[in-house]
Amino acid sequence: AEAQHNLGLMYDNGEGVPQDYTKALDWYTKAANQGVAVAQYNLGLMYKNGEGVPQDYVKAAELFQKAANQGYAEAQSNLGLMYNNGEGVPQNYTKALDWYTKAANQGYA
């Protein structure tokens, strides 16, 4: 699963291979479905930014939630941002603060 995530990262960034969001999406999905938090997070970024897929804030928030629940600080921060802005989730400043705080408590600025 980690290797699948790493392949996704290479295709996402065009490192050692031509950049290919479709292949990145495929590899991230395989790893994310096996519970790899960083893959869930990176897949969430693809949906949030509309890279290789139509932009979908709801799907992005779902993926960030999965990674955040595993303690992945970047996902916690991004989920806080989505609650702050009401993107893919109802705007909720209390939940935003909770997720920001969880990320900050791990040293994520």
N, CA, C and O atoms as CSV, one atom per row, in Angstrom:
chain,resi,resn,atom,element,x,y,z
A,1,ALA,N,N,0.817,-1.202,0.000
A,1,ALA,CA,C,0.000,0.000,0.000
A,1,ALA,C,C,0.862,1.268,0.000
A,1,ALA,O,O,0.553,2.240,-0.689
A,2,GLU,N,N,1.942,1.243,0.778
A,2,GLU,CA,C,2.837,2.406,0.800
A,2,GLU,C,C,3.486,2.615,-0.566
A,2,GLU,O,O,3.632,3.748,-1.025
A,3,ALA,N,N,3.873,1.518,-1.209
A,3,ALA,CA,C,4.473,1.619,-2.543
A,3,ALA,C,C,3.459,2.158,-3.540
A,3,ALA,O,O,3.811,2.932,-4.430
A,4,GLN,N,N,2.203,1.755,-3.395
A,4,GLN,CA,C,1.160,2.279,-4.274
A,4,GLN,C,C,1.016,3.788,-4.080
A,4,GLN,O,O,0.893,4.537,-5.049
A,5,HIS,N,N,1.033,4.223,-2.825
A,5,HIS,CA,C,0.981,5.658,-2.567
A,5,HIS,C,C,2.171,6.363,-3.205
A,5,HIS,O,O,2.020,7.408,-3.838
A,6,ASN,N,N,3.355,5.781,-3.033
A,6,ASN,CA,C,4.558,6.413,-3.579
A,6,ASN,C,C,4.505,6.509,-5.098
A,6,ASN,O,O,4.955,7.501,-5.671
A,7,LEU,N,N,3.963,5.496,-5.751
A,7,LEU,CA,C,3.783,5.579,-7.212
A,7,LEU,C,C,2.817,6.704,-7.562
A,7,LEU,O,O,3.041,7.451,-8.513
A,8,GLY,N,N,1.750,6.818,-6.792
A,8,GLY,CA,C,0.807,7.916,-7.016
A,8,GLY,C,C,1.482,9.258,-6.886
A,8,GLY,O,O,1.242,10.161,-7.689
A,9,LEU,N,N,2.323,9.397,-5.885
A,9,LEU,CA,C,3.047,10.642,-5.656
A,9,LEU,C,C,3.974,10.960,-6.824
A,9,LEU,O,O,4.074,12.110,-7.250
A,10,MET,N,N,4.649,9.938,-7.337
A,10,MET,CA,C,5.554,10.144,-8.472
A,10,MET,C,C,4.785,10.610,-9.705
A,10,MET,O,O,5.219,11.532,-10.396
A,11,TYR,N,N,3.648,9.980,-9.984
A,11,TYR,CA,C,2.837,10.404,-11.133
A,11,TYR,C,C,2.209,11.775,-10.896
A,11,TYR,O,O,2.100,12.577,-11.824
A,12,ASP,N,N,1.803,12.041,-9.680
A,12,ASP,CA,C,1.205,13.330,-9.341
A,12,ASP,C,C,2.189,14.467,-9.601
A,12,ASP,O,O,1.817,15.511,-10.137
A,13,ASN,N,N,3.445,14.255,-9.217
A,13,ASN,CA,C,4.464,15.296,-9.318
A,13,ASN,C,C,5.354,15.190,-10.549
A,13,ASN,O,O,6.195,16.058,-10.780
A,14,GLY,N,N,5.179,14.143,-11.336
A,14,GLY,CA,C,6.023,13.961,-12.509
A,14,GLY,C,C,7.477,13.705,-12.138
A,14,GLY,O,O,8.387,14.207,-12.798
A,15,GLU,N,N,7.695,12.936,-11.098
A,15,GLU,CA,C,9.050,12.639,-10.632
A,15,GLU,C,C,9.464,11.255,-11.131
A,15,GLU,O,O,8.974,10.238,-10.640
A,16,GLY,N,N,10.370,11.226,-12.109
A,16,GLY,CA,C,10.851,9.965,-12.661
A,16,GLY,C,C,9.940,9.369,-13.705
A,16,GLY,O,O,10.301,8.405,-14.380
A,17,VAL,N,N,8.754,9.945,-13.840
A,17,VAL,CA,C,7.759,9.529,-14.832
A,17,VAL,C,C,7.060,10.795,-15.332
A,17,VAL,O,O,7.070,11.817,-14.646
A,18,PRO,N,N,6.453,10.734,-16.520
A,18,PRO,CA,C,5.677,11.904,-16.952
A,18,PRO,C,C,4.507,12.154,-15.985
A,18,PRO,O,O,3.879,11.211,-15.501
A,19,GLN,N,N,4.229,13.417,-15.715
A,19,GLN,CA,C,3.101,13.728,-14.839
A,19,GLN,C,C,1.819,13.189,-15.466
A,19,GLN,O,O,1.544,13.426,-16.642
A,20,ASP,N,N,1.045,12.468,-14.673
A,20,ASP,CA,C,-0.175,11.837,-15.173
A,20,ASP,C,C,-1.157,11.741,-14.008
A,20,ASP,O,O,-1.063,10.838,-13.176
A,21,TYR,N,N,-2.104,12.687,-13.960
A,21,TYR,CA,C,-3.059,12.710,-12.859
A,21,TYR,C,C,-3.955,11.475,-12.840
A,21,TYR,O,O,-4.381,11.040,-11.771
A,22,THR,N,N,-4.246,10.910,-14.002
A,22,THR,CA,C,-5.092,9.713,-14.050
A,22,THR,C,C,-4.396,8.550,-13.354
A,22,THR,O,O,-5.017,7.833,-12.569
A,23,LYS,N,N,-3.118,8.363,-13.635
A,23,LYS,CA,C,-2.374,7.288,-12.983
A,23,LYS,C,C,-2.171,7.588,-11.503
A,23,LYS,O,O,-2.234,6.684,-10.671
A,24,ALA,N,N,-1.929,8.848,-11.175
A,24,ALA,CA,C,-1.793,9.222,-9.764
A,24,ALA,C,C,-3.081,8.887,-9.017
A,24,ALA,O,O,-3.047,8.309,-7.930
A,25,LEU,N,N,-4.204,9.252,-9.602
A,25,LEU,CA,C,-5.501,8.982,-9.001
A,25,LEU,C,C,-5.681,7.485,-8.768
A,25,LEU,O,O,-6.147,7.073,-7.706
A,26,ASP,N,N,-5.320,6.683,-9.743
A,26,ASP,CA,C,-5.469,5.235,-9.635
A,26,ASP,C,C,-4.629,4.674,-8.487
A,26,ASP,O,O,-5.128,3.885,-7.685
A,27,TRP,N,N,-3.363,5.073,-8.405
A,27,TRP,CA,C,-2.478,4.553,-7.360
A,27,TRP,C,C,-2.872,5.069,-5.985
A,27,TRP,O,O,-2.863,4.312,-5.014
A,28,TYR,N,N,-3.219,6.357,-5.890
A,28,TYR,CA,C,-3.664,6.894,-4.609
A,28,TYR,C,C,-4.919,6.161,-4.127
A,28,TYR,O,O,-5.040,5.840,-2.945
A,29,THR,N,N,-5.840,5.902,-5.039
A,29,THR,CA,C,-7.087,5.232,-4.683
A,29,THR,C,C,-6.815,3.842,-4.124
A,29,THR,O,O,-7.403,3.441,-3.120
A,30,LYS,N,N,-5.923,3.114,-4.777
A,30,LYS,CA,C,-5.586,1.774,-4.291
A,30,LYS,C,C,-5.028,1.831,-2.868
A,30,LYS,O,O,-5.419,1.039,-2.010
A,31,ALA,N,N,-4.126,2.757,-2.627
A,31,ALA,CA,C,-3.530,2.886,-1.296
A,31,ALA,C,C,-4.554,3.409,-0.287
A,31,ALA,O,O,-4.615,2.926,0.843
A,32,ALA,N,N,-5.352,4.388,-0.691
A,32,ALA,CA,C,-6.361,4.964,0.206
A,32,ALA,C,C,-7.375,3.909,0.637
A,32,ALA,O,O,-7.801,3.887,1.791
A,33,ASN,N,N,-7.758,3.044,-0.282
A,33,ASN,CA,C,-8.728,1.991,0.043
A,33,ASN,C,C,-8.165,0.976,1.030
A,33,ASN,O,O,-8.916,0.199,1.621
A,34,GLN,N,N,-6.859,0.978,1.211
A,34,GLN,CA,C,-6.219,0.096,2.180
A,34,GLN,C,C,-5.922,0.833,3.486
A,34,GLN,O,O,-5.263,0.294,4.374
A,35,GLY,N,N,-6.411,2.061,3.594
A,35,GLY,CA,C,-6.308,2.802,4.844
A,35,GLY,C,C,-5.057,3.640,5.014
A,35,GLY,O,O,-4.765,4.065,6.132
A,36,VAL,N,N,-4.304,3.898,3.951
A,36,VAL,CA,C,-3.096,4.718,4.060
A,36,VAL,C,C,-3.514,6.191,4.150
A,36,VAL,O,O,-4.020,6.764,3.186
A,37,ALA,N,N,-3.295,6.785,5.317
A,37,ALA,CA,C,-3.784,8.145,5.578
A,37,ALA,C,C,-3.220,9.167,4.603
A,37,ALA,O,O,-3.965,10.017,4.115
A,38,VAL,N,N,-1.933,9.108,4.307
A,38,VAL,CA,C,-1.343,10.092,3.399
A,38,VAL,C,C,-1.920,9.940,1.993
A,38,VAL,O,O,-2.046,10.930,1.272
A,39,ALA,N,N,-2.269,8.729,1.595
A,39,ALA,CA,C,-2.902,8.528,0.292
A,39,ALA,C,C,-4.317,9.105,0.296
A,39,ALA,O,O,-4.745,9.712,-0.686
A,40,GLN,N,N,-5.036,8.918,1.389
A,40,GLN,CA,C,-6.370,9.515,1.508
A,40,GLN,C,C,-6.274,11.032,1.413
A,40,GLN,O,O,-7.085,11.679,0.750
A,41,TYR,N,N,-5.279,11.584,2.080
A,41,TYR,CA,C,-5.069,13.026,2.049
A,41,TYR,C,C,-4.738,13.506,0.639
A,41,TYR,O,O,-5.350,14.458,0.154
A,42,ASN,N,N,-3.778,12.860,-0.027
A,42,ASN,CA,C,-3.383,13.292,-1.368
A,42,ASN,C,C,-4.511,13.121,-2.369
A,42,ASN,O,O,-4.677,13.944,-3.269
A,43,LEU,N,N,-5.280,12.065,-2.219
A,43,LEU,CA,C,-6.454,11.876,-3.075
A,43,LEU,C,C,-7.469,12.990,-2.815
A,43,LEU,O,O,-8.087,13.515,-3.741
A,44,GLY,N,N,-7.626,13.337,-1.547
A,44,GLY,CA,C,-8.507,14.457,-1.198
A,44,GLY,C,C,-8.064,15.755,-1.847
A,44,GLY,O,O,-8.894,16.541,-2.303
A,45,LEU,N,N,-6.750,15.985,-1.890
A,45,LEU,CA,C,-6.237,17.190,-2.556
A,45,LEU,C,C,-6.579,17.188,-4.041
A,45,LEU,O,O,-6.907,18.232,-4.606
A,46,MET,N,N,-6.503,16.028,-4.669
A,46,MET,CA,C,-6.832,15.956,-6.094
A,46,MET,C,C,-8.294,16.355,-6.317
A,46,MET,O,O,-8.607,17.094,-7.250
A,47,TYR,N,N,-9.179,15.862,-5.457
A,47,TYR,CA,C,-10.597,16.231,-5.584
A,47,TYR,C,C,-10.816,17.701,-5.226
A,47,TYR,O,O,-11.609,18.381,-5.876
A,48,LYS,N,N,-10.140,18.185,-4.222
A,48,LYS,CA,C,-10.297,19.591,-3.829
A,48,LYS,C,C,-9.848,20.533,-4.947
A,48,LYS,O,O,-10.484,21.553,-5.211
A,49,ASN,N,N,-8.738,20.171,-5.598
A,49,ASN,CA,C,-8.165,21.038,-6.626
A,49,ASN,C,C,-8.630,20.716,-8.041
A,49,ASN,O,O,-8.292,21.435,-8.981
A,50,GLY,N,N,-9.400,19.643,-8.201
A,50,GLY,CA,C,-9.855,19.261,-9.531
A,50,GLY,C,C,-8.720,18.809,-10.435
A,50,GLY,O,O,-8.708,19.124,-11.625
A,51,GLU,N,N,-7.769,18.073,-9.878
A,51,GLU,CA,C,-6.631,17.577,-10.648
A,51,GLU,C,C,-6.900,16.139,-11.073
A,51,GLU,O,O,-6.859,15.228,-10.246
A,52,GLY,N,N,-7.173,15.934,-12.352
A,52,GLY,CA,C,-7.440,14.593,-12.867
A,52,GLY,C,C,-8.856,14.112,-12.645
A,52,GLY,O,O,-9.247,13.054,-13.137
A,53,VAL,N,N,-9.617,14.885,-11.909
A,53,VAL,CA,C,-11.022,14.580,-11.622
A,53,VAL,C,C,-11.782,15.899,-11.583
A,53,VAL,O,O,-11.180,16.954,-11.384
A,54,PRO,N,N,-13.089,15.849,-11.769
A,54,PRO,CA,C,-13.852,17.084,-11.556
A,54,PRO,C,C,-13.728,17.516,-10.089
A,54,PRO,O,O,-13.733,16.683,-9.183
A,55,GLN,N,N,-13.620,18.813,-9.877
A,55,GLN,CA,C,-13.511,19.317,-8.510
A,55,GLN,C,C,-14.735,18.877,-7.718
A,55,GLN,O,O,-15.869,19.035,-8.169
A,56,ASP,N,N,-14.492,18.324,-6.532
A,56,ASP,CA,C,-15.578,17.787,-5.709
A,56,ASP,C,C,-15.211,17.986,-4.239
A,56,ASP,O,O,-14.484,17.186,-3.651
A,57,TYR,N,N,-15.726,19.061,-3.666
A,57,TYR,CA,C,-15.406,19.375,-2.275
A,57,TYR,C,C,-15.973,18.341,-1.301
A,57,TYR,O,O,-15.368,18.070,-0.263
A,58,VAL,N,N,-17.113,17.773,-1.625
A,58,VAL,CA,C,-17.705,16.762,-0.741
A,58,VAL,C,C,-16.790,15.546,-0.657
A,58,VAL,O,O,-16.500,15.058,0.435
A,59,LYS,N,N,-16.338,15.057,-1.804
A,59,LYS,CA,C,-15.434,13.903,-1.834
A,59,LYS,C,C,-14.117,14.243,-1.138
A,59,LYS,O,O,-13.571,13.425,-0.398
A,60,ALA,N,N,-13.611,15.452,-1.379
A,60,ALA,CA,C,-12.378,15.881,-0.725
A,60,ALA,C,C,-12.537,15.862,0.792
A,60,ALA,O,O,-11.665,15.362,1.504
A,61,ALA,N,N,-13.635,16.398,1.281
A,61,ALA,CA,C,-13.876,16.433,2.732
A,61,ALA,C,C,-13.975,15.024,3.307
A,61,ALA,O,O,-13.470,14.762,4.399
A,62,GLU,N,N,-14.620,14.119,2.580
A,62,GLU,CA,C,-14.731,12.726,3.043
A,62,GLU,C,C,-13.351,12.094,3.180
A,62,GLU,O,O,-13.069,11.411,4.164
A,63,LEU,N,N,-12.497,12.324,2.191
A,63,LEU,CA,C,-11.154,11.750,2.224
A,63,LEU,C,C,-10.297,12.394,3.307
A,63,LEU,O,O,-9.552,11.702,4.000
A,64,PHE,N,N,-10.398,13.710,3.457
A,64,PHE,CA,C,-9.665,14.386,4.528
A,64,PHE,C,C,-10.126,13.855,5.893
A,64,PHE,O,O,-9.318,13.673,6.804
A,65,GLN,N,N,-11.430,13.612,6.017
A,65,GLN,CA,C,-11.980,13.093,7.279
A,65,GLN,C,C,-11.364,11.740,7.619
A,65,GLN,O,O,-10.991,11.497,8.767
A,66,LYS,N,N,-11.257,10.863,6.630
A,66,LYS,CA,C,-10.663,9.542,6.871
A,66,LYS,C,C,-9.220,9.668,7.354
A,66,LYS,O,O,-8.818,9.009,8.313
A,67,ALA,N,N,-8.459,10.508,6.693
A,67,ALA,CA,C,-7.058,10.692,7.082
A,67,ALA,C,C,-6.952,11.417,8.424
A,67,ALA,O,O,-6.110,11.074,9.254
A,68,ALA,N,N,-7.798,12.408,8.631
A,68,ALA,CA,C,-7.787,13.167,9.885
A,68,ALA,C,C,-8.115,12.272,11.070
A,68,ALA,O,O,-7.522,12.411,12.139
A,69,ASN,N,N,-9.053,11.358,10.885
A,69,ASN,CA,C,-9.423,10.440,11.956
A,69,ASN,C,C,-8.270,9.517,12.347
A,69,ASN,O,O,-8.257,8.963,13.446
A,70,GLN,N,N,-7.312,9.356,11.453
A,70,GLN,CA,C,-6.130,8.555,11.746
A,70,GLN,C,C,-4.999,9.403,12.343
A,70,GLN,O,O,-3.906,8.905,12.611
A,71,GLY,N,N,-5.288,10.691,12.543
A,71,GLY,CA,C,-4.303,11.572,13.162
A,71,GLY,C,C,-3.369,12.254,12.188
A,71,GLY,O,O,-2.335,12.777,12.603
A,72,TYR,N,N,-3.700,12.267,10.894
A,72,TYR,CA,C,-2.831,12.895,9.893
A,72,TYR,C,C,-3.040,14.406,9.953
A,72,TYR,O,O,-4.091,14.908,9.555
A,73,ALA,N,N,-2.040,15.123,10.448
A,73,ALA,CA,C,-2.171,16.551,10.771
A,73,ALA,C,C,-2.539,17.416,9.566
A,73,ALA,O,O,-3.374,18.312,9.692
A,74,GLU,N,N,-1.945,17.171,8.417
A,74,GLU,CA,C,-2.269,17.988,7.239
A,74,GLU,C,C,-3.738,17.828,6.848
A,74,GLU,O,O,-4.385,18.788,6.429
A,75,ALA,N,N,-4.250,16.623,6.987
A,75,ALA,CA,C,-5.663,16.398,6.700
A,75,ALA,C,C,-6.538,17.105,7.733
A,75,ALA,O,O,-7.579,17.665,7.391
A,76,GLN,N,N,-6.116,17.078,8.987
A,76,GLN,CA,C,-6.865,17.776,10.031
A,76,GLN,C,C,-6.941,19.268,9.730
A,76,GLN,O,O,-7.997,19.885,9.871
A,77,SER,N,N,-5.824,19.836,9.319
A,77,SER,CA,C,-5.785,21.258,8.986
A,77,SER,C,C,-6.670,21.572,7.788
A,77,SER,O,O,-7.425,22.544,7.808
A,78,ASN,N,N,-6.579,20.756,6.752
A,78,ASN,CA,C,-7.395,20.986,5.560
A,78,ASN,C,C,-8.880,20.784,5.845
A,78,ASN,O,O,-9.722,21.502,5.305
A,79,LEU,N,N,-9.200,19.815,6.688
A,79,LEU,CA,C,-10.594,19.616,7.064
A,79,LEU,C,C,-11.096,20.829,7.848
A,79,LEU,O,O,-12.231,21.269,7.663
A,80,GLY,N,N,-10.249,21.362,8.719
A,80,GLY,CA,C,-10.609,22.596,9.420
A,80,GLY,C,C,-10.892,23.731,8.455
A,80,GLY,O,O,-11.843,24.490,8.639
A,81,LEU,N,N,-10.066,23.845,7.426
A,81,LEU,CA,C,-10.267,24.879,6.414
A,81,LEU,C,C,-11.589,24.687,5.673
A,81,LEU,O,O,-12.288,25.654,5.370
A,82,MET,N,N,-11.919,23.444,5.388
A,82,MET,CA,C,-13.171,23.177,4.681
A,82,MET,C,C,-14.378,23.519,5.548
A,82,MET,O,O,-15.366,24.061,5.052
A,83,TYR,N,N,-14.303,23.204,6.852
A,83,TYR,CA,C,-15.378,23.612,7.762
A,83,TYR,C,C,-15.415,25.126,7.903
A,83,TYR,O,O,-16.494,25.714,7.978
A,84,ASN,N,N,-14.258,25.761,7.939
A,84,ASN,CA,C,-14.197,27.210,8.051
A,84,ASN,C,C,-14.886,27.885,6.860
A,84,ASN,O,O,-15.606,28.869,7.023
A,85,ASN,N,N,-14.653,27.342,5.663
A,85,ASN,CA,C,-15.169,27.947,4.440
A,85,ASN,C,C,-16.489,27.350,3.960
A,85,ASN,O,O,-17.084,27.851,3.006
A,86,GLY,N,N,-16.948,26.295,4.605
A,86,GLY,CA,C,-18.177,25.639,4.165
A,86,GLY,C,C,-18.021,24.973,2.805
A,86,GLY,O,O,-18.937,25.010,1.984
A,87,GLU,N,N,-16.867,24.365,2.567
A,87,GLU,CA,C,-16.605,23.690,1.292
A,87,GLU,C,C,-16.766,22.183,1.477
A,87,GLU,O,O,-15.947,21.541,2.134
A,88,GLY,N,N,-17.826,21.625,0.896
A,88,GLY,CA,C,-18.072,20.192,0.972
A,88,GLY,C,C,-18.715,19.745,2.270
A,88,GLY,O,O,-19.141,18.597,2.391
A,89,VAL,N,N,-18.786,20.632,3.227
A,89,VAL,CA,C,-19.405,20.395,4.534
A,89,VAL,C,C,-20.119,21.681,4.929
A,89,VAL,O,O,-19.778,22.754,4.431
A,90,PRO,N,N,-21.097,21.587,5.811
A,90,PRO,CA,C,-21.723,22.829,6.283
A,90,PRO,C,C,-20.693,23.673,7.037
A,90,PRO,O,O,-19.877,23.148,7.795
A,91,GLN,N,N,-20.745,24.979,6.818
A,91,GLN,CA,C,-19.818,25.857,7.529
A,91,GLN,C,C,-20.052,25.712,9.027
A,91,GLN,O,O,-21.179,25.808,9.513
A,92,ASN,N,N,-18.946,25.477,9.751
A,92,ASN,CA,C,-19.057,25.262,11.185
A,92,ASN,C,C,-17.733,25.679,11.824
A,92,ASN,O,O,-16.747,24.944,11.781
A,93,TYR,N,N,-17.735,26.850,12.405
A,93,TYR,CA,C,-16.505,27.390,12.973
A,93,TYR,C,C,-16.012,26.581,14.169
A,93,TYR,O,O,-14.806,26.504,14.404
A,94,THR,N,N,-16.914,25.986,14.915
A,94,THR,CA,C,-16.512,25.170,16.062
A,94,THR,C,C,-15.748,23.938,15.594
A,94,THR,O,O,-14.697,23.609,16.144
A,95,LYS,N,N,-16.272,23.258,14.581
A,95,LYS,CA,C,-15.571,22.089,14.048
A,95,LYS,C,C,-14.258,22.502,13.399
A,95,LYS,O,O,-13.255,21.796,13.507
A,96,ALA,N,N,-14.267,23.646,12.728
A,96,ALA,CA,C,-13.028,24.146,12.122
A,96,ALA,C,C,-11.961,24.328,13.201
A,96,ALA,O,O,-10.823,23.886,13.042
A,97,LEU,N,N,-12.332,24.972,14.281
A,97,LEU,CA,C,-11.391,25.203,15.373
A,97,LEU,C,C,-10.899,23.884,15.966
A,97,LEU,O,O,-9.713,23.740,16.264
A,98,ASP,N,N,-11.794,22.937,16.136
A,98,ASP,CA,C,-11.400,21.629,16.684
A,98,ASP,C,C,-10.349,20.961,15.803
A,98,ASP,O,O,-9.354,20.443,16.309
A,99,TRP,N,N,-10.566,20.969,14.482
A,99,TRP,CA,C,-9.612,20.312,13.580
A,99,TRP,C,C,-8.306,21.088,13.499
A,99,TRP,O,O,-7.232,20.489,13.459
A,100,TYR,N,N,-8.387,22.419,13.475
A,100,TYR,CA,C,-7.164,23.224,13.483
A,100,TYR,C,C,-6.344,22.944,14.749
A,100,TYR,O,O,-5.120,22.829,14.697
A,101,THR,N,N,-7.038,22.839,15.876
A,101,THR,CA,C,-6.362,22.594,17.147
A,101,THR,C,C,-5.674,21.226,17.163
A,101,THR,O,O,-4.550,21.097,17.649
A,102,LYS,N,N,-6.353,20.210,16.629
A,102,LYS,CA,C,-5.738,18.876,16.564
A,102,LYS,C,C,-4.457,18.911,15.727
A,102,LYS,O,O,-3.449,18.306,16.090
A,103,ALA,N,N,-4.514,19.619,14.619
A,103,ALA,CA,C,-3.323,19.725,13.762
A,103,ALA,C,C,-2.215,20.505,14.482
A,103,ALA,O,O,-1.049,20.111,14.454
A,104,ALA,N,N,-2.591,21.601,15.119
A,104,ALA,CA,C,-1.603,22.436,15.809
A,104,ALA,C,C,-0.955,21.688,16.976
A,104,ALA,O,O,0.234,21.858,17.246
A,105,ASN,N,N,-1.737,20.866,17.659
A,105,ASN,CA,C,-1.194,20.098,18.768
A,105,ASN,C,C,-0.150,19.079,18.330
A,105,ASN,O,O,0.605,18.557,19.151
A,106,GLN,N,N,-0.116,18.801,17.034
A,106,GLN,CA,C,0.918,17.913,16.486
A,106,GLN,C,C,2.083,18.709,15.902
A,106,GLN,O,O,3.009,18.142,15.323
A,107,GLY,N,N,2.022,20.034,16.065
A,107,GLY,CA,C,3.104,20.879,15.568
A,107,GLY,C,C,2.901,21.357,14.145
A,107,GLY,O,O,3.807,21.953,13.561
A,108,TYR,N,N,1.714,21.106,13.568
A,108,TYR,CA,C,1.444,21.560,12.204
A,108,TYR,C,C,1.033,23.020,12.251
A,108,TYR,O,O,0.027,23.374,12.865
A,109,ALA,N,N,1.817,23.858,11.601
A,109,ALA,CA,C,1.567,25.305,11.660
A,109,ALA,C,C,0.538,25.721,10.629
A,109,ALA,O,O,0.203,26.902,10.533
